[in-house]
């Protein structure tokens, strides 16, 4: 058995990083584990059918069932009650991403920290707010067409719209827009799971 200092004497950067990590306190990990076990005990006290398992058990169950790596499938494989065969055909998980409700910064600054541009205006323009899902039916101009996506409002009523595929269409007048979903701080999508094992 060799000392790590001898083993990595030619890689001083790697050695210093490993030694620093080894000396780091484990209080954060301890807090997480204590919270996890306290939460488990509280849930058990409710009388609900609850079970938990290790990450190794979850991976074992996913591997023996030939399931692809995905968070929603890992959730199906937690605990000892996972059935031998999971019916996942046709299941399309809903993906939810937290986007927040915008920035609280009232004014942009330059690289020196001095204010630039105009102060932030009101969030709502012509009844729309940045982050709203809208459908825009543009009947004239260079952007003629139908677009669905998230809107970024402008004080002059000419909006930018980002579609699901990431394309941004600029200069869409508010009169062409219809709200589909008001901004709630989240974005929603669907994941196409891999084909189930045969």
N, CA and C atoms as a LAMMPS dump frame, in Angstrom:
ITEM: TIMESTEP
0
ITEM: NUMBER OF ATOMS
594
ITEM: BOX BOUNDS ff ff ff
-5.0000000000000000e+02 5.0000000000000000e+02
-5.0000000000000000e+02 5.0000000000000000e+02
-5.0000000000000000e+02 5.0000000000000000e+02
ITEM: ATOMS id mol type element x y z
1 1 1 N 0.847 -1.184 0
2 1 2 C 0 0 0
3 1 3 C 0.892 1.246 0
4 2 1 N 0.615 2.165 -0.913
5 2 2 C 1.426 3.372 -1.039
6 2 3 C 0.689 4.586 -0.484
7 3 1 N 1.45 5.493 0.087
8 3 2 C 0.875 6.747 0.555
9 3 3 C 0.447 7.581 -0.652
10 4 1 N -0.657 8.279 -0.512
11 4 2 C -1.185 9.048 -1.647
12 4 3 C -0.211 10.143 -2.082
13 5 1 N 0.589 10.646 -1.153
14 5 2 C 1.565 11.68 -1.509
15 5 3 C 2.652 11.134 -2.422
16 6 1 N 2.998 9.856 -2.225
17 6 2 C 3.972 9.22 -3.126
18 6 3 C 3.329 8.886 -4.469
19 7 1 N 2.081 8.432 -4.4
20 7 2 C 1.385 8.013 -5.615
21 7 3 C 1.14 9.178 -6.562
22 8 1 N 0.871 10.364 -6.001
23 8 2 C 0.543 11.536 -6.819
24 8 3 C 1.609 12.636 -6.722
25 9 1 N 2.841 12.247 -6.491
26 9 2 C 3.868 13.283 -6.32
27 9 3 C 4.142 14.053 -7.609
28 10 1 N 3.808 13.476 -8.766
29 10 2 C 3.994 14.175 -10.051
30 10 3 C 2.744 14.955 -10.467
31 11 1 N 1.696 14.831 -9.687
32 11 2 C 0.436 15.529 -9.993
33 11 3 C 0.038 16.343 -8.765
34 12 1 N 0.756 17.42 -8.549
35 12 2 C 0.568 18.208 -7.332
36 12 3 C -0.826 18.835 -7.242
37 13 1 N -1.397 19.237 -8.395
38 13 2 C -2.72 19.857 -8.369
39 13 3 C -3.79 18.859 -7.933
40 14 1 N -3.699 17.645 -8.468
41 14 2 C -4.672 16.608 -8.1
42 14 3 C -4.521 16.253 -6.632
43 15 1 N -3.27 16.14 -6.173
44 15 2 C -3.017 15.794 -4.778
45 15 3 C -3.574 16.845 -3.827
46 16 1 N -3.33 18.107 -4.133
47 16 2 C -3.822 19.168 -3.248
48 16 3 C -5.341 19.2 -3.218
49 17 1 N -5.973 18.942 -4.367
50 17 2 C -7.44 18.933 -4.407
51 17 3 C -8.009 17.781 -3.57
52 18 1 N -7.389 16.607 -3.661
53 18 2 C -7.87 15.446 -2.909
54 18 3 C -7.665 15.644 -1.412
55 19 1 N -6.507 16.174 -1.033
56 19 2 C -6.239 16.399 0.391
57 19 3 C -7.186 17.446 0.975
58 20 1 N -7.472 18.496 0.187
59 20 2 C -8.405 19.515 0.661
60 20 3 C -9.798 18.931 0.85
61 21 1 N -10.199 18.058 -0.071
62 21 2 C -11.529 17.439 0.026
63 21 3 C -11.585 16.481 1.216
64 22 1 N -10.481 15.78 1.471
65 22 2 C -10.451 14.837 2.591
66 22 3 C -10.563 15.551 3.933
67 23 1 N -10.058 16.786 4.006
68 23 2 C -10.101 17.544 5.258
69 23 3 C -11.409 18.307 5.443
70 24 1 N -12.221 18.373 4.394
71 24 2 C -13.472 19.132 4.478
72 24 3 C -14.414 18.487 5.492
73 25 1 N -15.087 19.269 6.32
74 25 2 C -16.01 18.699 7.304
75 25 3 C -17.233 18.083 6.631
76 26 1 N -17.806 17.105 7.296
77 26 2 C -18.968 16.388 6.758
78 26 3 C -20.267 16.854 7.409
79 27 1 N -20.274 18.082 7.955
80 27 2 C -21.465 18.542 8.672
81 27 3 C -22.669 18.698 7.75
82 28 1 N -22.427 19.076 6.475
83 28 2 C -23.555 19.22 5.548
84 28 3 C -24.196 17.869 5.256
85 29 1 N -23.347 16.868 4.992
86 29 2 C -23.871 15.525 4.731
87 29 3 C -24.59 14.982 5.959
88 30 1 N -24.052 15.26 7.137
89 30 2 C -24.691 14.801 8.376
90 30 3 C -26.062 15.436 8.552
91 31 1 N -26.159 16.724 8.24
92 31 2 C -27.444 17.418 8.36
93 31 3 C -28.478 16.84 7.407
94 32 1 N -28.045 16.535 6.178
95 32 2 C -28.966 15.955 5.192
96 32 3 C -29.449 14.592 5.662
97 33 1 N -28.528 13.746 6.144
98 33 2 C -28.915 12.399 6.596
99 33 3 C -29.842 12.473 7.814
100 34 1 N -29.537 13.365 8.746
101 34 2 C -30.392 13.497 9.929
102 34 3 C -31.793 13.952 9.537
103 35 1 N -31.856 14.893 8.608
104 35 2 C -33.161 15.38 8.145
105 35 3 C -33.93 14.274 7.435
106 36 1 N -33.209 13.491 6.619
107 36 2 C -33.867 12.415 5.878
108 36 3 C -34.495 11.397 6.824
109 37 1 N -33.747 10.969 7.838
110 37 2 C -34.269 9.951 8.755
111 37 3 C -35.383 10.522 9.634
112 38 1 N -35.278 11.792 10.01
113 38 2 C -36.345 12.415 10.795
114 38 3 C -37.626 12.495 9.973
115 39 1 N -37.495 12.841 8.691
116 39 2 C -38.664 12.905 7.814
117 39 3 C -39.302 11.525 7.642
118 40 1 N -38.468 10.495 7.501
119 40 2 C -38.984 9.133 7.363
120 40 3 C -39.783 8.73 8.592
121 41 1 N -39.262 9.025 9.771
122 41 2 C -39.968 8.657 11.003
123 41 3 C -41.292 9.401 11.132
124 42 1 N -41.313 10.664 10.742
125 42 2 C -42.564 11.44 10.807
126 42 3 C -43.603 10.877 9.847
127 43 1 N -43.162 10.476 8.655
128 43 2 C -44.098 9.917 7.686
129 43 3 C -44.625 8.561 8.145
130 44 1 N -43.762 7.77 8.756
131 44 2 C -44.208 6.47 9.275
132 44 3 C -45.277 6.655 10.356
133 45 1 N -45.143 7.728 11.133
134 45 2 C -46.103 7.982 12.209
135 45 3 C -47.503 8.27 11.679
136 46 1 N -47.615 8.631 10.397
137 46 2 C -48.924 8.896 9.8
138 46 3 C -49.676 7.617 9.46
139 47 1 N -48.984 6.485 9.527
140 47 2 C -49.627 5.209 9.231
141 47 3 C -49.723 4.875 7.755
142 48 1 N -49.015 5.627 6.922
143 48 2 C -49.045 5.368 5.488
144 48 3 C -48.064 4.25 5.125
145 49 1 N -48.345 3.513 4.036
146 49 2 C -47.396 2.465 3.606
147 49 3 C -46.161 3.113 2.974
148 50 1 N -45.084 3.151 3.72
149 50 2 C -43.872 3.833 3.286
150 50 3 C -42.696 2.864 3.317
151 51 1 N -41.859 2.943 2.301
152 51 2 C -40.617 2.181 2.309
153 51 3 C -39.525 3.02 1.662
154 52 1 N -38.288 2.707 1.968
155 52 2 C -37.166 3.409 1.355
156 52 3 C -36.086 2.389 1.019
157 53 1 N -35.116 2.826 0.262
158 53 2 C -34.039 1.918 -0.138
159 53 3 C -32.787 2.701 -0.448
160 54 1 N -31.713 2 -0.68
161 54 2 C -30.436 2.639 -0.983
162 54 3 C -30.307 2.902 -2.477
163 55 1 N -29.336 3.748 -2.834
164 55 2 C -29.065 3.993 -4.253
165 55 3 C -28.594 2.743 -4.959
166 56 1 N -27.845 1.899 -4.245
167 56 2 C -27.37 0.639 -4.846
168 56 3 C -28.52 -0.292 -5.183
169 57 1 N -29.511 -0.384 -4.272
170 57 2 C -30.678 -1.232 -4.529
171 57 3 C -31.474 -0.713 -5.715
172 58 1 N -31.621 0.606 -5.79
173 58 2 C -32.351 1.202 -6.911
174 58 3 C -31.667 0.876 -8.235
175 59 1 N -30.349 1.027 -8.289
176 59 2 C -29.611 0.73 -9.524
177 59 3 C -29.709 -0.753 -9.867
178 60 1 N -29.635 -1.623 -8.861
179 60 2 C -29.746 -3.063 -9.097
180 60 3 C -31.09 -3.405 -9.715
181 61 1 N -32.165 -2.848 -9.17
182 61 2 C -33.495 -3.15 -9.692
183 61 3 C -33.679 -2.592 -11.107
184 62 1 N -33.132 -1.396 -11.357
185 62 2 C -33.236 -0.826 -12.7
186 62 3 C -32.443 -1.648 -13.712
187 63 1 N -31.256 -2.111 -13.322
188 63 2 C -30.395 -2.874 -14.231
189 63 3 C -30.975 -4.244 -14.527
190 64 1 N -31.474 -4.946 -13.503
191 64 2 C -32.018 -6.291 -13.716
192 64 3 C -33.306 -6.265 -14.538
193 65 1 N -33.966 -5.116 -14.585
194 65 2 C -35.182 -4.986 -15.398
195 65 3 C -34.902 -4.336 -16.748
196 66 1 N -33.62 -4.109 -17.04
197 66 2 C -33.179 -3.547 -18.331
198 66 3 C -33.88 -2.223 -18.637
199 67 1 N -33.995 -1.378 -17.611
200 67 2 C -34.636 -0.078 -17.79
201 67 3 C -33.577 0.99 -18.044
202 68 1 N -33.884 1.977 -18.883
203 68 2 C -32.917 3.057 -19.123
204 68 3 C -32.776 3.945 -17.896
205 69 1 N -31.662 4.676 -17.827
206 69 2 C -31.421 5.576 -16.71
207 69 3 C -32.271 6.831 -16.875
208 70 1 N -33.191 7.05 -15.949
209 70 2 C -34.043 8.24 -15.934
210 70 3 C -34.562 8.414 -14.514
211 71 1 N -34.75 9.654 -14.095
212 71 2 C -35.18 9.918 -12.726
213 71 3 C -36.531 9.281 -12.424
214 72 1 N -37.447 9.351 -13.376
215 72 2 C -38.784 8.815 -13.103
216 72 3 C -38.77 7.299 -12.999
217 73 1 N -37.846 6.641 -13.739
218 73 2 C -37.735 5.183 -13.624
219 73 3 C -37.007 4.793 -12.348
220 74 1 N -36.058 5.625 -11.903
221 74 2 C -35.416 5.375 -10.615
222 74 3 C -36.446 5.426 -9.489
223 75 1 N -37.38 6.361 -9.591
224 75 2 C -38.419 6.466 -8.569
225 75 3 C -39.281 5.204 -8.527
226 76 1 N -39.456 4.564 -9.681
227 76 2 C -40.231 3.311 -9.736
228 76 3 C -39.475 2.147 -9.102
229 77 1 N -38.147 2.258 -9.038
230 77 2 C -37.309 1.141 -8.574
231 77 3 C -36.845 1.292 -7.127
232 78 1 N -37.356 2.295 -6.412
233 78 2 C -36.965 2.482 -5.015
234 78 3 C -37.71 1.482 -4.147
235 79 1 N -37.01 0.849 -3.232
236 79 2 C -37.649 -0.056 -2.282
237 79 3 C -37.744 -1.486 -2.783
238 80 1 N -38.195 -2.363 -1.88
239 80 2 C -38.246 -3.8 -2.179
240 80 3 C -39.529 -4.224 -2.868
241 81 1 N -40.508 -3.342 -2.948
242 81 2 C -41.808 -3.74 -3.512
243 81 3 C -41.901 -3.534 -5.017
244 82 1 N -40.798 -3.18 -5.675
245 82 2 C -40.827 -2.986 -7.131
246 82 3 C -41.195 -4.293 -7.82
247 83 1 N -42.217 -4.302 -8.662
248 83 2 C -42.585 -5.553 -9.35
249 83 3 C -41.512 -5.987 -10.34
250 84 1 N -41.541 -7.262 -10.692
251 84 2 C -40.534 -7.809 -11.618
252 84 3 C -40.648 -7.188 -13.001
253 85 1 N -41.861 -6.79 -13.386
254 85 2 C -42.054 -6.18 -14.706
255 85 3 C -42.829 -4.88 -14.538
256 86 1 N -42.258 -3.798 -15.065
257 86 2 C -42.919 -2.489 -15.002
258 86 3 C -43.531 -2.162 -16.355
259 87 1 N -44.805 -1.811 -16.36
260 87 2 C -45.486 -1.429 -17.59
261 87 3 C -45.242 0.06 -17.841
262 88 1 N -44.272 0.374 -18.688
263 88 2 C -43.954 1.78 -18.957
264 88 3 C -44.309 2.194 -20.379
265 89 1 N -44.866 1.278 -21.141
266 89 2 C -45.244 1.609 -22.513
267 89 3 C -46.317 2.693 -22.508
268 90 1 N -46.089 3.757 -23.253
269 90 2 C -47.052 4.838 -23.366
270 90 3 C -46.993 5.857 -22.247
271 91 1 N -46.117 5.639 -21.258
272 91 2 C -45.988 6.598 -20.16
273 91 3 C -45.072 7.734 -20.606
274 92 1 N -45.564 8.964 -20.545
275 92 2 C -44.773 10.14 -20.916
276 92 3 C -44.713 11.06 -19.701
277 93 1 N -43.574 11.103 -19.018
278 93 2 C -43.478 11.923 -17.798
279 93 3 C -43.586 13.415 -18.095
280 94 1 N -44.143 14.144 -17.155
281 94 2 C -44.218 15.599 -17.239
282 94 3 C -42.964 16.183 -16.61
283 95 1 N -42.244 16.998 -17.36
284 95 2 C -41.033 17.639 -16.865
285 95 3 C -41.366 19.055 -16.406
286 96 1 N -41.016 19.386 -15.177
287 96 2 C -41.293 20.702 -14.617
288 96 3 C -39.97 21.34 -14.212
289 97 1 N -39.721 22.545 -14.727
290 97 2 C -38.49 23.267 -14.427
291 97 3 C -38.828 24.585 -13.754
292 98 1 N -38.161 24.876 -12.64
293 98 2 C -38.38 26.147 -11.937
294 98 3 C -37.599 27.254 -12.64
295 99 1 N -38.304 28.276 -13.102
296 99 2 C -37.671 29.397 -13.806
297 99 3 C -37.652 30.674 -12.976
298 100 1 N -38.402 30.72 -11.897
299 100 2 C -38.485 31.938 -11.107
300 100 3 C -39.47 32.921 -11.705
301 101 1 N -39.583 34.074 -11.067
302 101 2 C -40.544 35.093 -11.499
303 101 3 C -39.852 36.341 -12.011
304 102 1 N -38.655 36.203 -12.506
305 102 2 C -37.947 37.357 -13.036
306 102 3 C -36.892 37.853 -12.067
307 103 1 N -36.278 38.958 -12.408
308 103 2 C -35.175 39.519 -11.642
309 103 3 C -35.664 40.718 -10.825
310 104 1 N -35.157 40.858 -9.611
311 104 2 C -35.547 41.991 -8.764
312 104 3 C -34.697 43.225 -9.054
313 105 1 N -33.663 43.063 -9.854
314 105 2 C -32.785 44.189 -10.14
315 105 3 C -33.564 45.272 -10.881
316 106 1 N -33.563 46.462 -10.332
317 106 2 C -34.371 47.549 -10.882
318 106 3 C -33.714 48.221 -12.088
319 107 1 N -32.395 48.057 -12.225
320 107 2 C -31.721 48.715 -13.332
321 107 3 C -30.455 47.963 -13.684
322 108 1 N -30.152 47.85 -14.972
323 108 2 C -28.93 47.193 -15.414
324 108 3 C -27.734 48.089 -15.13
325 109 1 N -26.557 47.455 -14.965
326 109 2 C -25.339 48.216 -14.708
327 109 3 C -24.269 47.833 -15.713
328 110 1 N -23.286 48.734 -15.886
329 110 2 C -22.177 48.427 -16.777
330 110 3 C -21.103 47.661 -16.003
331 111 1 N -19.953 47.398 -16.655
332 111 2 C -18.924 46.57 -16.026
333 111 3 C -18.281 47.246 -14.816
334 112 1 N -18.493 48.548 -14.658
335 112 2 C -17.954 49.275 -13.508
336 112 3 C -18.965 49.395 -12.367
337 113 1 N -20.197 48.93 -12.61
338 113 2 C -21.227 48.977 -11.591
339 113 3 C -22.111 50.209 -11.629
340 114 1 N -21.921 51.052 -12.652
341 114 2 C -22.749 52.247 -12.78
342 114 3 C -24.023 51.922 -13.549
343 115 1 N -25.153 52.55 -13.173
344 115 2 C -26.416 52.251 -13.858
345 115 3 C -26.375 52.636 -15.328
346 116 1 N -27.017 51.816 -16.146
347 116 2 C -27.137 52.128 -17.567
348 116 3 C -28.564 51.828 -18.004
349 117 1 N -28.983 52.46 -19.07
350 117 2 C -30.335 52.246 -19.565
351 117 3 C -31.374 52.873 -18.661
352 118 1 N -32.602 52.477 -18.877
353 118 2 C -33.717 53.035 -18.114
354 118 3 C -34.078 52.109 -16.957
355 119 1 N -34.691 52.644 -15.899
356 119 2 C -35.147 51.788 -14.801
357 119 3 C -36.177 50.767 -15.296
358 120 1 N -36.266 49.67 -14.571
359 120 2 C -37.212 48.615 -14.942
360 120 3 C -38.636 49.151 -14.944
361 121 1 N -39.371 48.791 -15.978
362 121 2 C -40.768 49.217 -16.088
363 121 3 C -41.675 48.18 -15.416
364 122 1 N -42.967 48.402 -15.486
365 122 2 C -43.919 47.464 -14.914
366 122 3 C -43.833 46.1 -15.577
367 123 1 N -44.207 45.069 -14.833
368 123 2 C -44.101 43.707 -15.364
369 123 3 C -45.116 43.427 -16.459
370 124 1 N -46.295 44.02 -16.34
371 124 2 C -47.361 43.726 -17.3
372 124 3 C -47.432 44.801 -18.368
373 125 1 N -47.532 44.35 -19.604
374 125 2 C -47.687 45.244 -20.744
375 125 3 C -48.846 44.722 -21.584
376 126 1 N -49.865 45.56 -21.776
377 126 2 C -51.045 45.196 -22.576
378 126 3 C -51.686 43.894 -22.089
379 127 1 N -51.589 43.613 -20.777
380 127 2 C -52.183 42.407 -20.209
381 127 3 C -51.293 41.185 -20.264
382 128 1 N -50.075 41.311 -20.768
383 128 2 C -49.145 40.185 -20.871
384 128 3 C -47.951 40.413 -19.956
385 129 1 N -47.348 39.311 -19.51
386 129 2 C -46.171 39.359 -18.655
387 129 3 C -45.11 38.432 -19.225
388 130 1 N -43.853 38.826 -19.087
389 130 2 C -42.767 37.969 -19.553
390 130 3 C -42.877 36.593 -18.903
391 131 1 N -42.81 35.551 -19.719
392 131 2 C -42.949 34.184 -19.228
393 131 3 C -44.298 33.567 -19.541
394 132 1 N -45.293 34.379 -19.918
395 132 2 C -46.607 33.837 -20.294
396 132 3 C -46.473 32.974 -21.545
397 133 1 N -47.25 31.895 -21.578
398 133 2 C -47.356 31.091 -22.799
399 133 3 C -48.451 31.711 -23.655
400 134 1 N -48.12 32.02 -24.894
401 134 2 C -49.093 32.661 -25.773
402 134 3 C -49.114 31.962 -27.131
403 135 1 N -50.221 32.197 -27.817
404 135 2 C -50.351 31.797 -29.225
405 135 3 C -50.474 33.075 -30.027
406 136 1 N -49.582 33.246 -30.998
407 136 2 C -49.591 34.446 -31.828
408 136 3 C -49.978 34.058 -33.249
409 137 1 N -51.056 34.629 -33.738
410 137 2 C -51.483 34.426 -35.121
411 137 3 C -51.207 35.735 -35.854
412 138 1 N -50.053 35.794 -36.515
413 138 2 C -49.616 37.016 -37.195
414 138 3 C -50.139 36.978 -38.625
415 139 1 N -50.944 37.959 -38.985
416 139 2 C -51.611 37.952 -40.298
417 139 3 C -50.918 38.813 -41.343
418 140 1 N -49.936 39.61 -40.927
419 140 2 C -49.257 40.452 -41.912
420 140 3 C -47.84 40.76 -41.434
421 141 1 N -46.993 41.182 -42.365
422 141 2 C -45.627 41.538 -42.023
423 141 3 C -44.654 40.403 -42.259
424 142 1 N -43.393 40.617 -41.866
425 142 2 C -42.344 39.629 -42.131
426 142 3 C -42.504 38.378 -41.28
427 143 1 N -43.222 38.465 -40.152
428 143 2 C -43.388 37.313 -39.26
429 143 3 C -44.721 36.61 -39.453
430 144 1 N -45.333 36.738 -40.621
431 144 2 C -46.633 36.117 -40.858
432 144 3 C -46.571 34.619 -40.554
433 145 1 N -47.519 34.148 -39.75
434 145 2 C -47.57 32.735 -39.379
435 145 3 C -48.193 32.565 -38.01
436 146 1 N -48.187 31.312 -37.529
437 146 2 C -48.742 30.978 -36.222
438 146 3 C -47.601 30.486 -35.336
439 147 1 N -47.484 31.082 -34.151
440 147 2 C -46.404 30.735 -33.233
441 147 3 C -46.982 30.459 -31.851
442 148 1 N -46.392 29.49 -31.171
443 148 2 C -46.761 29.18 -29.783
444 148 3 C -45.479 29.12 -28.969
445 149 1 N -45.446 29.852 -27.853
446 149 2 C -44.256 29.837 -27.017
447 149 3 C -44.33 30.847 -25.898
448 150 1 N -43.177 31.083 -25.271
449 150 2 C -43.086 32.026 -24.156
450 150 3 C -42.793 33.418 -24.677
451 151 1 N -43.459 34.389 -24.086
452 151 2 C -43.342 35.752 -24.561
453 151 3 C -42.433 36.565 -23.645
454 152 1 N -41.674 37.468 -24.246
455 152 2 C -40.906 38.469 -23.498
456 152 3 C -41.496 39.823 -23.871
457 153 1 N -42.111 40.491 -22.905
458 153 2 C -42.855 41.721 -23.206
459 153 3 C -41.91 42.908 -23.345
460 154 1 N -42.342 43.886 -24.121
461 154 2 C -41.638 45.152 -24.28
462 154 3 C -42.643 46.28 -24.039
463 155 1 N -42.177 47.39 -23.506
464 155 2 C -43.065 48.492 -23.136
465 155 3 C -43.821 49.054 -24.34
466 156 1 N -43.24 48.923 -25.544
467 156 2 C -43.891 49.476 -26.73
468 156 3 C -44.947 48.543 -27.314
469 157 1 N -45.149 47.368 -26.685
470 157 2 C -46.17 46.436 -27.164
471 157 3 C -45.709 45.519 -28.266
472 158 1 N -44.436 45.583 -28.63
473 158 2 C -43.856 44.684 -29.63
474 158 3 C -43.054 43.627 -28.883
475 159 1 N -43.529 42.382 -28.905
476 159 2 C -42.978 41.338 -28.051
477 159 3 C -42.027 40.419 -28.813
478 160 1 N -41.213 39.7 -28.042
479 160 2 C -40.415 38.597 -28.574
480 160 3 C -41.049 37.299 -28.097
481 161 1 N -41.05 36.289 -28.941
482 161 2 C -41.681 35.018 -28.6
483 161 3 C -40.696 33.893 -28.87
484 162 1 N -40.438 33.057 -27.871
485 162 2 C -39.531 31.913 -28.017
486 162 3 C -40.35 30.644 -28.088
487 163 1 N -40.216 29.914 -29.188
488 163 2 C -41 28.697 -29.4
489 163 3 C -40.381 27.523 -28.649
490 164 1 N -41.07 26.387 -28.678
491 164 2 C -40.621 25.195 -27.96
492 164 3 C -39.286 24.687 -28.471
493 165 1 N -39.002 24.896 -29.745
494 165 2 C -37.744 24.408 -30.32
495 165 3 C -36.603 25.405 -30.11
496 166 1 N -36.872 26.504 -29.401
497 166 2 C -35.827 27.46 -29.084
498 166 3 C -35.671 28.597 -30.07
499 167 1 N -36.534 28.667 -31.072
500 167 2 C -36.474 29.753 -32.053
501 167 3 C -37.138 30.999 -31.472
502 168 1 N -36.446 32.141 -31.562
503 168 2 C -37.005 33.405 -31.068
504 168 3 C -37.481 34.263 -32.228
505 169 1 N -38.748 34.635 -32.179
506 169 2 C -39.342 35.5 -33.199
507 169 3 C -39.499 36.882 -32.575
508 170 1 N -38.896 37.879 -33.182
509 170 2 C -38.906 39.224 -32.609
510 170 3 C -39.942 40.119 -33.283
511 171 1 N -40.419 41.089 -32.521
512 171 2 C -41.288 42.113 -33.076
513 171 3 C -42.703 41.671 -33.372
514 172 1 N -43.298 40.862 -32.473
515 172 2 C -44.688 40.438 -32.648
516 172 3 C -45.59 41.388 -31.865
517 173 1 N -46.505 42.017 -32.537
518 173 2 C -47.401 42.977 -31.893
519 173 3 C -48.335 42.272 -30.918
520 174 1 N -48.645 42.935 -29.817
521 174 2 C -49.479 42.338 -28.77
522 174 3 C -50.866 41.977 -29.272
523 175 1 N -51.361 42.658 -30.274
524 175 2 C -52.73 42.406 -30.748
525 175 3 C -52.866 41.035 -31.406
526 176 1 N -51.734 40.421 -31.802
527 176 2 C -51.779 39.104 -32.42
528 176 3 C -51.731 37.982 -31.373
529 177 1 N -51.5 38.326 -30.099
530 177 2 C -51.239 37.317 -29.068
531 177 3 C -52.476 36.973 -28.249
532 178 1 N -52.585 35.704 -27.909
533 178 2 C -53.641 35.215 -27.018
534 178 3 C -52.977 34.387 -25.924
535 179 1 N -53.313 34.671 -24.671
536 179 2 C -52.69 33.972 -23.541
537 179 3 C -53.197 32.536 -23.452
538 180 1 N -52.256 31.593 -23.351
539 180 2 C -52.599 30.187 -23.138
540 180 3 C -52.393 29.788 -21.676
541 181 1 N -51.345 30.359 -21.056
542 181 2 C -51.021 30.007 -19.669
543 181 3 C -50.237 31.162 -19.049
544 182 1 N -50.73 31.682 -17.93
545 182 2 C -50.036 32.775 -17.259
546 182 3 C -48.765 32.259 -16.589
547 183 1 N -47.756 33.094 -16.564
548 183 2 C -46.472 32.733 -15.957
549 183 3 C -46.664 32.4 -14.479
550 184 1 N -46.216 31.209 -14.046
551 184 2 C -46.304 30.818 -12.638
552 184 3 C -44.934 30.47 -12.066
553 185 1 N -43.863 30.816 -12.807
554 185 2 C -42.52 30.544 -12.32
555 185 3 C -41.973 29.201 -12.737
556 186 1 N -42.742 28.427 -13.515
557 186 2 C -42.298 27.099 -13.95
558 186 3 C -42.495 26.951 -15.454
559 187 1 N -41.701 26.064 -16.045
560 187 2 C -41.941 25.67 -17.431
561 187 3 C -42.254 24.181 -17.448
562 188 1 N -43.069 23.78 -18.407
563 188 2 C -43.552 22.411 -18.461
564 188 3 C -43.218 21.798 -19.818
565 189 1 N -42.888 20.532 -19.785
566 189 2 C -42.595 19.826 -21.028
567 189 3 C -42.837 18.345 -20.838
568 190 1 N -42.608 17.584 -21.896
569 190 2 C -42.791 16.136 -21.829
570 190 3 C -41.514 15.448 -22.264
571 191 1 N -41.203 14.372 -21.563
572 191 2 C -40.033 13.57 -21.889
573 191 3 C -40.487 12.34 -22.648
574 192 1 N -39.845 12.06 -23.77
575 192 2 C -40.152 10.848 -24.506
576 192 3 C -39.251 9.734 -24
577 193 1 N -39.799 8.803 -23.225
578 193 2 C -38.973 7.747 -22.639
579 193 3 C -38.477 6.792 -23.711
580 194 1 N -37.401 6.103 -23.4
581 194 2 C -36.884 5.099 -24.326
582 194 3 C -37.884 3.96 -24.436
583 195 1 N -37.791 3.21 -25.529
584 195 2 C -38.718 2.108 -25.747
585 195 3 C -38.577 1.078 -24.622
586 196 1 N -39.676 0.544 -24.15
587 196 2 C -39.604 -0.442 -23.055
588 196 3 C -38.904 -1.709 -23.524
589 197 1 N -38.253 -2.408 -22.613
590 197 2 C -37.559 -3.652 -22.981
591 197 3 C -38.547 -4.701 -23.449
592 198 1 N -38.096 -5.515 -24.413
593 198 2 C -38.966 -6.566 -24.941
594 198 3 C -38.735 -7.876 -24.206
